[in-house]
Amino acid sequence: MIKNLPEKLRTLRQNYGYSQKQVALRLGISPSIVSGYETGERTPSAENLLSLSYLYKCSTDYLLGKEPNVAHIEIDTAGLSENQINAILHIVDAIKNP
């Protein structure tokens, strides 16, 4: 078993407002398997671990206990000018490095 993985998966699922059934449907597995992941009775395959990281927008390193949870956010910049995109990047940088 991967240390703290069951708790992380349960917390992430609850934070996203998903039921175990919804997670199962997105991963193409049964709800009992999702339950097993959250109780520690089962360990996700590498493929399912990757799918869970995409679903919860976190790294596999976080799920495996290697790094703290860091939000990874994608911003749709379609239709923005290069100057507008650079302004967004500047704001993010200013927030990260006050």
N, C-alpha and C positions, 0 to 999 in steps of 0.2 A: 504494500500500500504506500502511496505517496503522501508524505506528511502534510496534514491540513487540507488535502485536496477535497475531501468530502465537504468540509465546512465552507471552503471557497466556492465550490460549485453551488451549494445550497444558497449561500449569501448572494452570489451573482444572479442566480435565477430569481430570487425574491426581489432583488434590486431592480431587475428588468420587468418585474410583474408577470413573469411566465409561470405557467403551471408545469408540472413534470410532463404532462401529456403534450403541451405545446413544444417543449424542448425535444421530446421524443419524435414528434412529427417533423420538426426541422432537421433532425439528425438522421431520420429514417430508421429509428430503433424503437423498441417497446418502452412504455413508461416504466415497467419494472426494472429495466436496465438503468434508466436515469435514476430511479430510486436506489438501486444498488450502488451507483456512483456516489450518491449523497450519503449513504450509510457506511460506505467503506467496504461493503461486501464485494464490490467489483471495482476493477481498475479499467479506465477507458483505454482502448487501443490507441496507437499513435494517430490513426486517421480520425477517430472520434475526439481525441484531445485537441487536434488541430481544428476540427469543426466547432468544438466548444469555444476555442479561443476566438474564432471568427464571430460566433454568435454573441459572445459577451464582450467583444472588442477589447481583448486583453492578450498579452503574449503567452505563449506556451511556457516560457521561462517563469512567468508569474504563477501559472497553474502548478508547475513543478516545484515551486518554492525557491527558485533561483534569484528572483528579483521582486521588489515591491510592485504593487499594482500601479501602473502608470496609464492614465487615460490616453488612448490613441484615437484621435478624432480626425475624420476626413471631412474636408470642406469642399463643396462643389463650387469650383471657381469658373464654371462655364459662363461665358458672357461678360466676365470681368476683364478689365484692361490689365496690362502688365503693371501699371502704376497702382491700381487698386489691389492687386494681389500682393505687391511689395508692401503696401500700407498695412495690410492684414498681417503679413509676416513681421513687420516692424512692431506692431502692437503686441503680438504674441511674444516676441523677443523681449520687449520692454516689461511685460508682465513676468516673464521667467527670470529676468535679470534686472531687478529694480535698482 
